Amino acid sequence: MVTEKSRYHSFGLGPRFTYSVPPSKLAEAGFFCLQSADAPDAVECAFCSVQLESWDPDDDPWSEHRCHTESKGIKCPFVALGKAEKNMTVEEFRELLLARFDLISERLLADAVKEIEKLASAE
């Protein structure tokens, strides 16, 4: 889901719910489809994993992405770069992918530490 094209195509794979914001704009802002019956317009960022839903027609996906990551203390590398994929250099895209892998590694490590602590406290 790291490419804008793959994120855009994710909106055609789920149930056919109507998004009030065009899927092309959501994909450009880093989001892929995460919809369900309970959250018909849910999306997730492919880079920082922030999840958003309940879009209004006048919402700007970039602004919402920035606002919600900042309010949750998440440092999204895609938001920090602030560019659509079509405006990125190869080096910027490479750096973005490296930052994404760093975030994934940090989350996996944090989850492993929690699991080890839970096991240690059970003994």
C-alpha positions in Angstrom: 0.0 0.0 0.0 3.0 2.3 -0.2 2.2 3.6 -3.7 -0.6 6.0 -4.4 -1.9 3.7 -7.1 -2.2 0.7 -4.7 -3.9 2.8 -2.1 -6.4 4.1 -4.7 -7.2 0.6 -5.9 -7.9 -0.5 -2.3 -11.1 1.6 -2.5 -12.5 -0.6 -5.2 -11.8 -3.9 -3.4 -14.2 -3.5 -0.4 -18.0 -3.2 -0.3 -19.3 -0.4 -2.4 -19.9 2.3 0.2 -19.9 5.9 -0.9 -17.1 8.1 0.3 -17.9 11.8 0.8 -14.3 12.6 0.0 -13.0 11.3 -3.4 -10.9 8.1 -3.0 -8.3 9.7 -5.2 -7.8 12.5 -2.7 -7.7 10.0 0.2 -5.0 7.9 -1.6 -3.0 11.0 -2.4 -2.9 11.9 1.3 -1.5 8.5 2.2 -4.7 6.6 3.0 -6.0 3.2 1.9 -9.5 1.7 2.4 -10.3 0.2 5.7 -14.1 0.3 5.5 -16.4 -2.1 7.2 -20.1 -2.2 7.9 -19.5 -0.3 11.1 -17.1 2.2 9.6 -18.1 2.6 5.9 -15.6 5.4 5.2 -12.7 4.3 7.4 -9.2 4.7 6.1 -5.7 4.0 7.4 -2.4 5.7 6.6 0.1 3.4 4.9 3.0 5.1 6.7 1.9 5.9 10.3 -1.2 3.6 10.6 -3.4 6.4 11.9 -7.1 5.5 11.2 -9.8 8.0 10.4 -13.4 7.9 9.6 -16.6 10.0 9.5 -15.5 12.2 6.6 -17.4 15.3 5.7 -17.6 16.4 2.0 -15.5 19.6 2.7 -12.8 17.7 4.7 -9.3 18.0 3.3 -7.5 14.7 3.7 -4.1 16.3 4.1 -5.3 18.7 6.8 -7.2 15.9 8.6 -4.2 13.6 8.4 -1.9 16.3 9.8 -4.4 17.3 12.5 -5.1 13.8 13.8 -1.5 12.6 13.8 -0.4 15.7 15.7 -3.2 15.4 18.2 -2.3 11.7 18.8 1.4 12.5 19.1 2.2 10.5 16.0 5.0 11.6 13.7 3.9 10.5 10.2 6.8 10.6 7.7 4.3 11.1 4.9 2.7 14.2 6.5 6.2 15.5 7.4 7.2 15.3 3.7 4.0 16.9 2.7 4.1 15.9 -0.9 1.9 13.8 -3.2 3.8 10.9 -4.7 3.8 12.5 -8.1 5.9 15.4 -6.7 8.5 13.3 -4.9 12.0 12.6 -6.0 13.2 9.1 -6.0 15.4 10.0 -3.0 12.4 11.4 -1.1 10.4 8.2 -1.8 13.3 6.1 -0.6 13.6 8.1 2.6 9.9 7.8 3.1 10.0 4.0 2.8 12.9 3.8 5.2 11.0 5.9 7.7 8.0 3.6 7.3 10.1 0.6 8.0 11.6 2.3 11.1 8.0 3.0 12.4 7.0 -0.6 11.8 10.2 -1.9 13.6 9.5 0.4 16.5 6.0 -0.9 16.9 7.0 -4.5 16.6 9.7 -3.9 19.3 7.3 -2.2 21.6 4.8 -5.0 21.2 7.5 -7.6 21.9 8.6 -5.8 25.0 5.0 -5.6 26.3 4.6 -9.3 25.7 7.8 -10.1 27.5 6.9 -7.9 30.5 3.5 -9.6 30.6 5.1 -13.0 30.7 7.6 -12.0 33.3 4.9 -10.5 35.6 2.9 -13.7 35.3 5.7 -15.8 36.8 
